[in-house]
Amino acid sequence: MPDEPVAGTMLELLDSQSEARGPAPAILAPGRAALSYAALCGEVDRVGATLAAMGLGRGSRIALALAGGPDTAVAMLATMSWATCVPLDPRLDLASWKALFASLRVDALIAPEGEESAATQAASEADLQPVRLSSRPADAAGVFALRAERARAPVPRTPPAPDDITLVMHTSGTTARHKVVALTHRQLLWSARVQPLRHDDRCLGVSPLFTRSGFGLNVLMPLATGASTVLTQGFDADRFVDWLDVFKPTFYSASPAIQASILDALAQRMPSLPHSLRFVRSSSAALPASIRDRLAAAFGVPVIQGCGSTEAGAIAEDPLPPGAQRKGSVGLVQNIELMILGESGESLPAGETGEILVRGPGVIRGYENDADADRLGFHDGWWRTGDLGFADADRYLFITGRLKEIINRGGLKVSPGEVDELFMRHPTVREAATFGVAHPSLGEDVVTAVILREAGSITAEQLRDYALPLIAPFKVPSSVLIVEDLPRNALGKVQRRALAESLAGSLRADFVAPRSAEETFIAQIFASVLGLPRVGARDHFFHLGGDSLRAMQVLSRVSTLTGVEMQPLAVFEAPTVEALARRIATARPGAIPPVQRRRGAENGKEGPGSIIPATPGRL
């Protein structure tokens, strides 16, 4: 790892790589020509001039509501180089957009040409400068046009300084209490070389770019070392192996949920041999050992992971061979100071467990305009990660627990308080408490327990339906449980961990055999997708280990077998066998084809495998 940043500013980094690597490919994408380092530098310069002509320059905060891919990456690089970039999740709801525009002090919004969304509505209401982005398939990857919907006086185009703010992000929390992280060029570039990449390395990017880790691992890290990156619109199980064959990447980085889906894809078809990968990286959440071992066996390369945050960047990282990994560790602490804090405020020696704190040139020194967050989030200049753990004598870091209550659902962070508040706005609910439960691919799933004002006044399913349109889908609990009381400490505060432990059994439904052709059909698809021996009528897709990627596989199989096209959120909205079966029966009565038992079925238990339609030739 370097002792100094690779460059003073993002603009200096791109200029130096253009000079050193000019004709070499920098950014690639499916269906588009590659963009060289020289062309990338030229595009960033051109976009900077376009923004200045629109009245947006040094110090202007420009939000991006873009789905991903090469255009998003170049738009981020350009706004970071000549202004201040504020990348946001385009799937956010209207209330979140409004709150974020205000707290992040946004001046303009770049959104896709012709698309009207919650982001554009919120920008209009906030009177932000609207800018539209469009590109053509014939253009090279990352080449696009910008159009201002409303003219403003142009501003001078001024290069940034190392301590200018280049990237503004927010931590997860309620829409009123999220914290603002403002990163300078110097801070962001400090950890740009988190892995020792080579010029001939190539990243296959399948992760969202609006997070610090997504941008850092898929864009900044390759470009800082003169490597190349393939930027897709997001993970696609049907195309992933093709991308491995076509683009010959040497690594990719993905969340545990995506890694699990990659294993599913590999079970259908392995990449051509010899494949080009030299390592696989897992990000966003802890990778279960079983998935890690299966990936290593499938690809025959090291599978590494790390630990980091929006506030600090990379904290620890597994070394590549010949460096050694250590079982249970999240990696080797590098290029950052680490302290393990004891309960009495003392610094603990190696091997002793306490709160994990960090500081260094890449770590923020405070949140933006938030004295309360600074008071709680920092200790004598050290940032508090919110995790418990220890470091061994060789500086390998081990995380043993979480101090914070934020739920990490497949890399997307959910604030329990925000979900609680939503349910408590319902007139039938007296109290609500949201907690995380272990999930095999997401890391954690979201569940909410509620106490009703009047017993029997509403069902758990009706309460969940109430929440679905009001917050982002990833924040909606997979289950709502109606309870009579909540565990509390001496001060009356709900103990979420104790609640999770006490209600864990409530999430496991007793087996009830499917009672109709529709339920049998859906139960067999759930079992096939999840690799389970049997699934009952009341079994819950997400409690069985399902995630959003596997839910899309369920819907794809339903469509193939029945011709019934369902909305992408159908499994999330109707996650049990009986609920999804009702939807199919309502959408097209009699659509379910006659099915036979799957191969391996015996003694009334279905074996995992593919559904065999009674009509030959259908899959």
Secondary structure, 3 states (H helix, E strand, C coil): CCCCCCCCCHHHHHHHHHHHHCCCEEEEECCEEEEEHHHHHHHHHHHHHHHHHCCCCCCCEEEECCCCCHHHHHHHHHHHHHCEEEECCCCCCHHHHHHHHHHCCCCEEEEECCCCCHHHHHHHHCCCEEEEEECCCCCCCCCCEEEECCCCCCCCCCCCCCCCEEEEEECCCCCCCCCEEEEEHHHHHHCCCCCCCCCCCEEEECCCCCCHHHHHHHHHHHHHCCCEEEECCCCCCCCHHHHHHHHCCCEEEECHHHHHHHHHHHHHCCCCCCCCCCCEEECCCCCCHHHHHHHHHHHCCCEEEEEEECCCEEEEECCCCCCCCCCCCCEEECCCEEEEECCCCCECCCCCCEEEEEECCCCCCCCCCCHHHHHHHEECCEEEEEEEEEECCCCEEEEEEECCCCEEECCEEECHHHHHHHHHCCCCEEEEEEEEEEECCCEEEEEEEEEECCCCCCCHHHHHHHHCCCCCHHHCCCEEEECCCCCECCCCCECHHHHHHHHHHHHCCCCCCCCCHHHHHHHHHHHHHHCCCCCCCCCECCCCCCCHHHHHHHHHHHHHHHCCCCCCCHHHHCCEHHHHHHHHHHHCCCCCCCECCCCCCECCECCCCCCCECCCCCC
